[in-house]
Amino acid sequence: MSDRTQEGLKQLGKTTKYADNYAPEVLETFENKHPDHDYWVKFLCPEFTTLCPITGQPDFAEIQIRYIPDRRMVESKSLKLYLFSFRNHGDFHEDAVNIIMRDLVALMDPKYIEVTGLFTPRGGISIHPWANYGRPGTKYEELARERFIRHE
């Protein structure tokens, strides 16, 4: 039995079943084996899609997730299934990015996280929402504040 199976992961190594709509319940975590020092984890999802809540038209984006883990880390297949669950879900670009960030904070309580949505142009305008979070009362709260102020 692999370490990941012992941690109760359900998606890894199984036949993939895609959710029909927004499904935060598919997210899974595993233990961070290196909680004693800070390091970055970065995920890129270049095929993210969601629906415009007004027109029902698809919106396409690359979602970028960067975080500094604490005790728990998000399992990548469950993250993929979660991000794919937005495919038939209607949200504005800014909402999608904030929902993703909020769900990941609730899931794994990272020290720091930021989520960027690089949405492709629609009507000649592209939107790139960015949201971040640093654990309150820690140096990561200050990191979040600094990165927010310096965000391009």
C-alpha contacts under 8 A as a table, 3 or more apart, distances in Angstrom:
res1	aa1	res2	aa2	distance
1	M	5	T	6.29
1	M	6	Q	6.79
2	S	5	T	5.24
2	S	6	Q	6.39
3	D	6	Q	5.17
3	D	7	E	6.47
4	R	7	E	5.10
4	R	8	G	6.95
4	R	9	L	6.15
4	R	30	F	7.09
5	T	8	G	5.37
5	T	9	L	5.52
5	T	10	K	7.61
6	Q	9	L	7.52
7	E	30	F	6.31
7	E	31	E	7.77
9	L	12	L	6.44
9	L	28	E	6.52
9	L	29	T	7.47
9	L	30	F	7.62
10	K	14	K	7.54
10	K	28	E	7.96
11	Q	14	K	5.60
11	Q	15	T	7.90
11	Q	16	T	7.34
11	Q	77	K	6.73
11	Q	78	S	6.32
12	L	77	K	6.44
12	L	78	S	7.81
18	Y	81	L	6.35
18	Y	84	F	7.34
18	Y	85	S	7.03
19	A	22	Y	7.25
19	A	23	A	6.51
19	A	81	L	7.39
19	A	84	F	7.65
19	A	85	S	5.38
20	D	85	S	6.38
20	D	87	R	7.92
20	D	88	N	6.64
21	N	85	S	5.09
21	N	86	F	6.17
21	N	87	R	7.03
21	N	88	N	5.52
21	N	89	H	5.64
22	Y	82	Y	7.33
22	Y	85	S	4.69
22	Y	86	F	5.16
22	Y	87	R	7.96
22	Y	88	N	7.61
22	Y	89	H	5.95
23	A	26	V	6.03
23	A	82	Y	5.91
23	A	85	S	5.70
23	A	86	F	7.89
24	P	27	L	5.82
24	P	82	Y	5.99
24	P	103	D	6.97
26	V	78	S	5.81
26	V	79	L	7.82
26	V	81	L	6.88
26	V	82	Y	6.04
27	L	74	V	7.18
27	L	75	E	7.39
27	L	78	S	4.88
27	L	79	L	5.88
27	L	81	L	7.84
27	L	82	Y	6.27
27	L	107	L	7.57
28	E	74	V	5.92
28	E	75	E	5.61
28	E	78	S	5.81
28	E	79	L	7.67
28	E	107	L	7.82
29	T	72	R	5.91
29	T	73	M	5.15
29	T	74	V	4.41
29	T	75	E	5.23
29	T	107	L	7.53
29	T	108	M	6.89
30	F	72	R	5.55
30	F	73	M	5.40
30	F	74	V	6.55
30	F	75	E	6.49
31	E	71	R	5.95
31	E	72	R	4.78
31	E	73	M	6.24
32	N	35	P	5.87
32	N	69	P	7.24
32	N	70	D	6.90
32	N	71	R	5.23
32	N	72	R	5.28
32	N	73	M	5.88
34	H	37	H	6.42
35	P	38	D	7.15
35	P	69	P	7.27
35	P	70	D	5.51
35	P	71	R	5.91
38	D	68	I	6.32
38	D	69	P	7.42
39	Y	68	I	5.69
39	Y	69	P	7.38
40	W	66	R	6.64
40	W	67	Y	5.60
40	W	68	I	4.92
40	W	69	P	7.46
41	V	66	R	5.61
41	V	67	Y	5.37
41	V	68	I	6.36
41	V	69	P	7.56
42	K	64	Q	7.22
42	K	65	I	5.58
42	K	66	R	4.40
42	K	67	Y	6.64
43	F	64	Q	5.77
43	F	65	I	5.06
43	F	66	R	6.48
44	L	62	E	6.81
44	L	63	I	5.87
44	L	64	Q	4.70
44	L	65	I	6.54
45	C	48	F	6.03
45	C	62	E	5.34
45	C	63	I	5.02
45	C	64	Q	6.41
45	C	80	K	7.84
46	P	61	A	6.41
46	P	62	E	3.99
46	P	63	I	6.36
47	E	60	F	6.92
47	E	61	A	6.42
47	E	62	E	6.09
48	F	60	F	5.78
48	F	61	A	5.16
48	F	62	E	5.81
48	F	63	I	6.48
48	F	83	L	6.73
48	F	84	F	6.73
48	F	86	F	7.88
48	F	87	R	7.50
49	T	58	P	6.48
49	T	59	D	5.50
49	T	60	F	4.63
49	T	61	A	6.31
49	T	84	F	7.29
49	T	86	F	6.49
49	T	87	R	5.01
50	T	58	P	5.77
50	T	59	D	5.35
50	T	60	F	6.80
50	T	86	F	5.10
50	T	87	R	4.52
50	T	88	N	6.15
50	T	89	H	5.78
50	T	90	G	6.22
50	T	91	D	6.80
51	L	55	T	7.99
51	L	56	G	5.32
51	L	57	Q	5.53
51	L	58	P	4.48
51	L	59	D	5.65
51	L	86	F	7.79
51	L	87	R	6.69
51	L	88	N	6.13
51	L	89	H	5.71
51	L	90	G	4.47
51	L	91	D	6.30
51	L	92	F	7.96
52	C	55	T	5.59
52	C	56	G	4.89
52	C	57	Q	5.38
52	C	58	P	6.19
52	C	59	D	6.49
52	C	90	G	5.32
52	C	91	D	5.92
52	C	92	F	6.14
53	P	56	G	5.72
53	P	89	H	7.93
53	P	90	G	4.25
53	P	91	D	5.36
53	P	92	F	6.59
54	I	90	G	7.97
56	G	90	G	7.09
59	D	119	F	7.12
59	D	120	T	7.35
60	F	119	F	5.69
60	F	120	T	5.78
61	A	117	G	6.16
61	A	118	L	5.11
61	A	119	F	3.98
61	A	120	T	5.75
62	E	117	G	5.87
62	E	118	L	5.07
62	E	119	F	6.51
63	I	115	V	7.07
63	I	116	T	5.71
63	I	117	G	4.68
63	I	118	L	6.35
64	Q	115	V	5.64
64	Q	116	T	5.04
64	Q	117	G	6.48
65	I	113	I	7.30
65	I	114	E	5.92
65	I	115	V	4.62
65	I	116	T	6.59
66	R	113	I	5.69
66	R	114	E	5.39
66	R	115	V	6.54
67	Y	110	P	6.86
67	Y	111	K	7.55
67	Y	112	Y	5.44
67	Y	113	I	4.10
67	Y	114	E	6.34
68	I	110	P	6.06
68	I	111	K	5.53
68	I	112	Y	5.13
68	I	113	I	6.42
69	P	72	R	6.57
69	P	73	M	6.10
69	P	108	M	7.83
69	P	109	D	7.82
69	P	110	P	4.71
69	P	111	K	5.80
69	P	112	Y	7.21
70	D	73	M	7.52
70	D	108	M	7.82
70	D	109	D	7.05
70	D	110	P	5.24
70	D	111	K	5.77
71	R	108	M	7.59
71	R	110	P	7.77
72	R	108	M	5.17
72	R	109	D	7.35
72	R	110	P	7.48
73	M	108	M	6.05
73	M	110	P	7.91
74	V	78	S	7.60
74	V	79	L	6.80
74	V	104	L	7.80
74	V	107	L	7.83
74	V	108	M	6.82
75	E	78	S	5.61
75	E	79	L	6.27
76	S	79	L	4.92
76	S	80	K	6.16
77	K	80	K	4.99
77	K	81	L	6.28
78	S	81	L	5.08
78	S	82	Y	6.06
79	L	82	Y	4.97
79	L	83	L	6.09
80	K	83	L	5.20
80	K	84	F	6.08
81	L	84	F	5.04
81	L	85	S	6.18
82	Y	85	S	5.09
82	Y	86	F	7.35
83	L	86	F	5.80
83	L	87	R	7.90
84	F	87	R	5.58
85	S	88	N	7.00
85	S	89	H	7.33
86	F	89	H	4.82
86	F	90	G	7.63
91	D	95	D	5.94
91	D	96	A	5.84
92	F	95	D	5.22
92	F	96	A	6.30
93	H	96	A	5.28
93	H	97	V	6.52
93	H	117	G	7.32
93	H	119	F	7.49
93	H	127	I	7.31
93	H	128	H	7.98
93	H	129	P	6.88
94	E	97	V	5.41
94	E	98	N	6.36
94	E	129	P	5.45
94	E	130	W	7.83
95	D	98	N	5.20
95	D	99	I	5.94
96	A	99	I	5.15
96	A	100	I	6.13
97	V	100	I	5.26
97	V	101	M	6.28
97	V	115	V	6.22
97	V	116	T	6.57
97	V	117	G	6.19
97	V	129	P	6.70
97	V	130	W	6.88
97	V	131	A	6.83
98	N	101	M	5.09
98	N	102	R	6.01
98	N	115	V	7.72
98	N	131	A	6.24
99	I	102	R	5.10
99	I	103	D	6.01
100	I	103	D	5.26
100	I	104	L	6.22
100	I	115	V	7.47
101	M	104	L	5.24
101	M	105	V	6.17
101	M	113	I	7.34
101	M	114	E	6.97
101	M	115	V	6.05
101	M	131	A	7.16
101	M	132	N	7.34
101	M	133	Y	7.99
102	R	105	V	5.14
102	R	106	A	6.22
103	D	106	A	5.16
103	D	107	L	6.06
104	L	107	L	4.91
104	L	108	M	6.11
104	L	109	D	7.45
105	V	108	M	5.67
105	V	109	D	4.85
105	V	110	P	6.15
105	V	113	I	7.65
106	A	109	D	5.86
110	P	113	I	6.61
110	P	135	R	7.38
111	K	134	G	6.00
111	K	135	R	5.39
111	K	140	Y	6.14
112	Y	132	N	7.59
112	Y	133	Y	5.69
112	Y	134	G	4.43
112	Y	135	R	6.30
112	Y	140	Y	5.84
112	Y	141	E	7.75
112	Y	143	L	7.94
112	Y	144	A	7.19
113	I	132	N	5.58
113	I	133	Y	5.39
113	I	134	G	6.65
114	E	130	W	7.15
114	E	131	A	5.59
114	E	132	N	4.04
114	E	133	Y	6.41
115	V	130	W	5.71
115	V	131	A	5.44
115	V	132	N	6.35
116	T	128	H	6.77
116	T	129	P	5.85
116	T	130	W	4.39
116	T	131	A	6.63
117	G	127	I	7.77
117	G	128	H	5.21
117	G	129	P	5.41
117	G	130	W	6.47
118	L	126	S	7.74
118	L	127	I	6.66
118	L	128	H	4.70
118	L	129	P	7.26
119	F	126	S	5.85
119	F	127	I	5.51
119	F	128	H	5.93
120	T	126	S	5.42
120	T	127	I	7.36
121	P	124	G	5.50
121	P	125	I	4.82
121	P	126	S	3.93
121	P	127	I	7.21
122	R	125	I	5.44
122	R	126	S	6.26
132	N	144	A	6.28
132	N	148	F	7.37
133	Y	141	E	7.10
133	Y	144	A	5.73
134	G	138	T	7.70
134	G	139	K	7.96
134	G	140	Y	4.55
134	G	141	E	4.03
134	G	142	E	7.20
134	G	143	L	6.69
134	G	144	A	5.02
134	G	145	R	7.96
135	R	138	T	5.97
135	R	139	K	7.93
135	R	140	Y	5.60
135	R	141	E	5.24
136	P	140	Y	7.39
136	P	141	E	5.22
137	G	141	E	6.42
138	T	141	E	5.50
138	T	142	E	7.18
139	K	142	E	5.15
139	K	143	L	6.29
140	Y	143	L	4.69
140	Y	144	A	6.07
141	E	144	A	5.10
141	E	145	R	6.30
142	E	145	R	4.97
142	E	146	E	6.11
143	L	146	E	5.12
143	L	147	R	6.03
144	A	147	R	5.22
144	A	148	F	5.96
145	R	148	F	5.11
145	R	149	I	6.19
146	E	149	I	5.18
146	E	150	R	6.14
147	R	150	R	5.11
147	R	151	H	5.71
148	F	151	H	5.09
